Amino acid sequence: MDFDIPAEIATYLRELDAFIEREIRPLEQQDDNIRFFDHRREHARTDWDNDGQPRHEWEDLLKEMRRRADKAGHLRFALPKALGGKDGSNLAMAIIREHLAHKGLGLHNDLQNESSIVGNFPVALLLHHFGTAEQKQAFIEPMFAGQKRVAFGLTEPKHGSDATFMETTAVKQGGDWVINGMKRFNTGMHTATHDLIFARTSGKEGDARGISCFLVPVSTPGFKVEYMWWTFNMPSDHAEVSLTNVKVPASTMLGQEGHGLDVAQTFVHENRIRQAASSLGAAQYCIDMSVAYANQRVVFGKKLSSNQAIQFPLAELHTEAEMVRGLVRKTAWYLDREHHMDVSPFVAMANYRGNRLCCDAADRAMQVHGGVGYSRHFPFEHIYRHHRRYRITEGSEEIQIRRVAGSMFGYWGTQKKPKAAE
């Protein structure tokens, strides 16, 4: 087996680095834009008087970053060529996401709202795979132009990972559907023009089939954003949404009737492996920064790094990072060759171990750096707060472990096991 990064990906990493230095770093420094990344970052990004939503200045900066990245041909790298992308593989994306996160906090890759010079666009892929010709035309390019934005409404007040028990319903009425229910942590609602709403259209609670997906215009009567949830990592674009007799035409359904969870699974698998890769890169950044600090910090007349109490925890984290790196890249390699549901246990392993590793590494970095590590003048608290949510979103780590165990013991439905390592 060859464990080297493929030559074409290594070349592309160098191209991305040059683009960052040429286009993104100067933008990050001009007009005091560094305030969005230094110790002022949370306040600079958050409009506290507007329900904690992102400030317009912050989102304008991200928009300009994306414009430059798109013009340079990087933003849509992972998308099919039909969507203006480069057919970037899952393996390439895993390596790139790790590489960018390993650079630390910056405009090139700020994952608080999944913003990066190499974008992650699961909704565009959903439309590409499941959408009608009319839906593709109406949404995909307008999304990149900033004319439309689609939020994601799966979680509910009483149901998160147990999505098959969701209480939101859609009932057929003539040629329309009438939706009633609630959605929680409905991400992207502060600027959304449409919301991807999952609702039960048939079957009984607990059935995987019978849930459908709708592209609901947020201007539809009965659709209401109740409030934004203030979270550990602000600003917030995570809304509580109510739907009361929301009537939409049949043309708003995305995918087949009753097969909405196929849409949702495609969404979360794309995100889970990329979350894992980003967490790995951020973890390695925390480890490397801690090693460098321990080597230059002098306490009691000797380097801090001479203490085994400093060495051993970082050595263990570094070892785990190497193991997770192998798992993430192996999983991404499989995703490029197998149906994503066949690789699901590997995705689950990579996701929960990578995200947990990042939190452990950020916590250790704070400890090694002492008081300054706890301050906001270092990025570790921001990294911890952001990546801590990855241990809950896209399926909690307990759900990921359950998926692995289900595959091991034969309890996981009728899904196939992933192929053994070669």
N, C-alpha and C positions, 0 to 999 in steps of 0.2 A: 504494500500500500504506500501511496505517496502522500505525505502530510504537508508538503510545501504548499504555500499559497500559489494558486495557478498564476502563471506569468502575466496573463492579460489583466487579472484582478490587481496584482501588485503594481502594474503600470498605471492602472486607473487610480489607485490610491495616491500615487505621486501626482497625478493630474489634479485630483481633488485638493491635495495639500497646496499646490501652486495656486489654484483658484481661490482658496481661502485666504492666502497671504496677499493676493493681488486685489481681490474684490470685497472680501467679507471683513477681514481685520480692519481695514481703513474705515469701513462703514460703522463698525463696532466702536471705533474711537471718536468719530466726528460728532459734533453737536452734543457732547456729553452723553452719548448713547451707552457709554460704559456703565451708567447708573443702573441699567437694567441687568447688570451682571455682577457688580461689586456689592458691598455691604448694604446698599440701598435698594437692592433688586426687588424685594417683596413689596415695598412701598411704591417704588417706581412703576411696577407693573399693575398694581391693584387700585381700582377706583372704589375706595372704601365707602363713599357716600352713594354709590350706585350699586348697592347690593353685592359689593365685593367683586364686581365683574372686571375683566381686563381693561386697562386704560387704552384709549384710542391710539395714543402715541406709541405704546408698546406693540400693538397689533399692526400699526402702520409700518414700524420698523421690520417686523417679521414679513409683512407683505413685500417690502422692497427686497429683502433677502431672497425670498422665493422668486421674485421677478428676475433677479440677477442669475439665480441658479437655473431657472427655466431657460433663460436666454442662452446660457452656457451649455445647455443640454444635460444638466445633472439632475434636476428636480424629479423628472419622470423616469429615471434610470430603470426602476424595477417594473415599470408598466410595459405592456406589449407594444410593439412598434405601431400597431394600429391606433394606439392612443398617444402617439408621440414619444413613446419610451424607447428603451434599448433592449427589451426582453431580458433584463437583469435577472439572474438566477437567484434562488433562495440562498445558495452558498455565498454568492457574491454579496448579497444584502447583509448576511450575517457578519461577514468579514468587514464590510464597510461600516455597519452600525457599531461594531466593536471599536473599530479604528477611530471613528469620529468621537465616540463617547470617551475614549482613552485620552483625548486631547484636553478634557476638562470642560468647565463651563464656558460657553461662548455662543455667539450668534450663529456659528456654523452648525450647531446641533444642540438646541435647547428643547429637551423632551418634555418640559412641563405641559406643553400642548401639542406634542408630537411634531414639532417644527424642526426641519433639518434641510440642509442643502440637497440631500438625497432623500426625497420624500417617501412617506408611507401613506398610500392612498387606498385603503381597503374598500371604501365605498365605491371608488371608481372601478375597482376590480369586480365588485359585486354587480354593478351595472353592466359591466362588460360581459360577465358570465351569465347573469340571470335576466338582464333587462331586455325589453322589446326594442326594436329599431327606433321607435318613437321616443322611448325613455332614454336611450343612449344619446340621441340627438338633443333632447331637451336638457340633459343634465351634465354630461361628461365635460365637454369643452366650456360651458358656462361656469362649471365649478372651478376650473383652472383660471378662468377670467375673473373670478371673484363675483360673478353675477348671481350664482346660486351656491348655497351651502346646505349640506344634508347632515342633520344630527342623527344620533343613534339611540333609539328608545326600546330597550329590552328589559332592563331591571325595573322592578315594581316595589312599592312600599313593603309588601309582604313576601315578595319573591325575588331572589337574586339568582344564585346558581341553580336553583330548582325551577328553571324556566318553563318546564313542561307543566307546571302548576299555575302558570300566570292566570290572572283574573281578568285582564283586559279582553274584551270580546268584540267581534265584528259580525254583524248579522246582515244577511242579504236583504235588500229592500228594492225590488224592481231590478234596475240595472246598476244600482249603487250598493255601497256597504256603509253601515252605520256602526261607528266605533264608540265604545264606552270603556273607561278605565282610567288608571293612573300609571305614570312612569316616574321613576326616581333616578337621580344621577344621570339625567338625560344630557349627555355631553354635547357641547357646541350650540346650545339653544340661544345664547345671547346674540348670535348673528345669523341663525339658521333661517333659511327660507322654506325648508321642508324638513320633516322629521321621519325617520325610518321607524315606523311603529309596528311592533309584533303583537298580534292578537289572535286569540283562539277563534277559529271559524267553524270547527266541527270537532267531534270526538269528546272525550271526557278528560278531566284533570289527570295529569300524569302521562298522557299519551304523547309520544314524540310527534306523531302525525296529527294534523288538524290545526296547526298554528300557521298563520299566513303573515306576510310582510307587506306593508303599504307605505308608499311615498306620500305622506300627508302634508299638504301646504299648511304652514303655521297660521296663515290668515283665515283658515276655515272656521266658520262659526262653531263655537263649542270647544275649540282648542285654546287652552290657557296655560301660560307659564305662571305658576303660583309663586315661586321664589327660587333663589339660588342657594344651594347648600354651601356654607362656608366650611372649607376643609383644612386639613393639616398643611396643605401646600396651596397658598393663595397666589394669584387670583382664582376665582371660580367661574367656570362656565357649565357647571353641573346643576341642571334644573330639576325641580319637582313640577311635573306637567299633569294636568287633568284633561280628559277628553269626555265631553258630555254630548251625546248624540251627534258626533262628528260624522257628517255624511260626505263620502268621497266616491268618485266613479270607479268602476271596475278596472279602468286603465291605470289606476294608481298601484295596483298589486304588483309587487316585484317577485318574480319567480312563480312557481306553480302553487295553486291553491292547496293549502294544507302542508306545504313543504317549506315553510318559513325557517325552520330550524336548520335546514341545509344552508340557507343564506347566512344565518347567524354563525354556524360552525365555520364556514369559509372565512368570515370576518375574524373570528377569534384565533383561528390557526395562523393566519397571516400575522396577527399582532403578537401572539404568544412567543413565537420563535424570535421575532425582532426585538421584543422586550428583553428576552433572555440575552441576546447579543449585546444590546445597549447596557444592560445591567453588568454584564461581564466587563465591558470596556470601562465603565465608571468605577467598578470595583478595582480593576488593575490600576487606574489612575490614583485612587485612594491609597493603595498599597505602595505604589512607586513614590508618591509624595511623602508618605510616612517614612519610608526607607531613607530618602534624601534628607528629611528633617532630622531623623535620629542620627544620621552620620555627621551632621554639622552642629547639632546641639550639644553643648558641654554642661554636664551636671556633676557636682562633687569631684571636679577636676578631671573627668574623663568623658568620652563620647557617650551619649545616651544609648547608642547602638551597641555598646559593649555589654549591656545588661541582657541576660537571657529572657527576662520578663518582657522585654521589648522585641527581641529577636523571634522567640518561638511563636507567638500569636501571628506575627506577620509571615513567618515561614509557612505556617499552616494555611493561612489565607492564600498565599502565593501558590501553594500546592493545589488547593481546591480550584483556584482560577485556571490552572493548567488542565485539570480534569474536566471542568465545565466547558472550557474552550473546545476540547475534543468532542464532547457530547453535543454542543451547539452546532459545530460544523458537520458532524456526522448526521445529525438530524436534518439540517438544511440540505445536505447532499441527498438524503432519502426523499425529502419533499420535492426535489427536482425530478425524481424518478418514479415515485409511487403516488397513489391517491392519498390525499392528505389525511383521510380517516384511518388508513392503514398504518400511518406513522404517528397517530395521535398519542400513544403512550410515550414515545420518544419526545414529542413536543412538550408533553406534560412534565417529564423529568427535567428537560432543559429549562423550562420556564420557572418552576418552583425553586430549583437549585440556583439558577442564575440570579433571580431576584433576591433570594435570601442571602446569597453571597455578597451582593452589593450593600445591603443593609448592614451586614456584619463588618464589611470593610470600611464603610463610612463611619460606623460607630468606633471601630478601632483607631481610625485616623484621628478622630476627635480626641481619643484617650492619649495617643502618642504625642499629639501636638499640645496637649494640656489646655490651659485657658484660652489660648488663641484659636485652638481647634474648635472650641465650643462657640467662639464668636462668629459673627456673620461676615467678618473680614476674610474668612476662609470658606471654601465652597462646600465643606463636608455636610453641614446641616441642611443645605439645599438639596444635595444629592440624596441624603437620607430621606428627607421629607418627600421628595418626588418618587424615588424608587420604592419607598414603603407602600405606596398605593398599588404598585404592580403585584404585590403579594395578595391583593384582594381583587383587583379588576381582571377582566377576561377569564374569570373563574378563580376562586381563591386557591391558595396553595394546598388546602385540604382537598379541594375538588381535583386538583392535579394529581395528588398522591392517590386519591380514590380511583382515578382513571388508570394509573399504573397498576394498582393492586387488582382492579377488575380484569385487566388484561392477563395478569399473572395467574389468577385463580379461576379464570373462565367465567366471571360474573358480568362481564361487560357486553351485554346484548349479543348480537350476532356479528360484531365487528371482527375483522381479521386481525391476527397478531402481526406486528411488524416483522420483517425478515431479520434473521440473525445477522450479526456483523460478519463481513467477509474477511 
